[in-house]
């Protein structure tokens, strides 16, 4: 991170916020950086990977719930095939 933005952040270490003076209280804290080993930003890739993972988990959940409903005598009328 370049120095021109440091005035907008408070460093967070091990769950503690280190504040150098009262004017820093309430400013944005960096809790995670998304930089690769080469220094490039991986935020977009991280967001995309998380989105795809969550989407797949939801699809799996919906599929299993549809099967559960189909196999329940009291609920199977809710599914049209």
C-alpha positions as CSV (number, residue, x, y, z in Angstrom):
1,X,0.0,0.0,0.0
2,X,1.4,3.4,-0.9
3,X,1.9,6.0,1.8
4,X,-0.6,8.5,0.4
5,X,-3.5,6.4,1.8
6,X,-2.1,5.6,5.2
7,X,-4.0,8.5,6.9
8,X,-7.3,6.6,6.0
9,X,-6.5,3.5,7.9
10,X,-5.9,2.1,11.4
11,X,-3.8,-1.0,11.7
12,X,-5.5,-4.0,13.2
13,X,-3.3,-6.7,14.9
14,X,-4.5,-9.8,16.6
15,X,-8.0,-8.4,17.2
16,X,-6.6,-5.2,18.8
17,X,-6.8,-1.8,17.1
18,X,-3.6,0.2,17.5
19,X,-4.5,3.9,17.5
20,X,-1.7,6.5,17.6
21,X,-4.0,9.4,18.4
22,X,-7.6,10.2,19.0
23,X,-8.2,11.6,15.5
24,X,-7.6,8.0,14.1
25,X,-10.5,6.5,16.1
26,X,-13.3,5.4,13.8
27,X,-11.3,5.3,10.6
28,X,-11.3,2.3,8.2
29,X,-9.2,-0.6,9.4
30,X,-7.4,-3.0,7.1
31,X,-8.2,-6.5,8.3
32,X,-7.2,-8.4,5.1
33,X,-5.1,-7.7,2.1
34,X,-5.6,-9.2,-1.3
35,X,-2.2,-9.1,-2.7
36,X,-0.5,-12.0,-4.5
37,X,3.2,-12.8,-4.0
38,X,4.0,-10.6,-6.9
39,X,2.2,-7.7,-5.4
40,X,-0.8,-7.7,-7.7
41,X,-4.3,-7.3,-6.4
42,X,-6.3,-10.5,-6.2
43,X,-9.5,-9.0,-4.8
44,X,-11.5,-9.6,-7.9
45,X,-10.4,-13.2,-8.2
46,X,-11.2,-13.8,-4.5
47,X,-14.6,-12.4,-4.9
48,X,-15.3,-14.4,-8.0
49,X,-14.1,-17.6,-6.4
50,X,-16.3,-17.0,-3.3
51,X,-19.3,-16.2,-5.5
52,X,-18.8,-19.5,-7.5
53,X,-18.4,-21.5,-4.3
54,X,-21.5,-20.0,-2.7
55,X,-23.5,-20.4,-5.9
56,X,-22.6,-24.1,-6.1
57,X,-23.5,-24.6,-2.4
58,X,-26.9,-23.0,-3.0
59,X,-27.5,-25.2,-6.1
60,X,-26.7,-28.3,-4.2
61,X,-28.9,-27.3,-1.3
62,X,-31.8,-26.6,-3.7
63,X,-31.3,-29.9,-5.4
64,X,-31.3,-31.8,-2.1
65,X,-34.4,-30.0,-0.8
66,X,-36.3,-30.8,-4.1
67,X,-35.4,-34.5,-3.6
68,X,-36.5,-34.3,0.0
69,X,-39.8,-32.8,-1.0
70,X,-40.4,-35.3,-3.8
71,X,-39.8,-38.1,-1.3
72,X,-42.2,-36.7,1.3
73,X,-45.8,-38.0,0.8
74,X,-47.2,-34.8,2.4
75,X,-45.1,-32.4,0.3
76,X,-44.6,-34.1,-3.1
77,X,-47.7,-32.4,-4.5
78,X,-45.7,-29.1,-4.3
79,X,-43.3,-30.3,-7.0
80,X,-44.6,-30.3,-10.6
81,X,-42.8,-32.6,-13.0
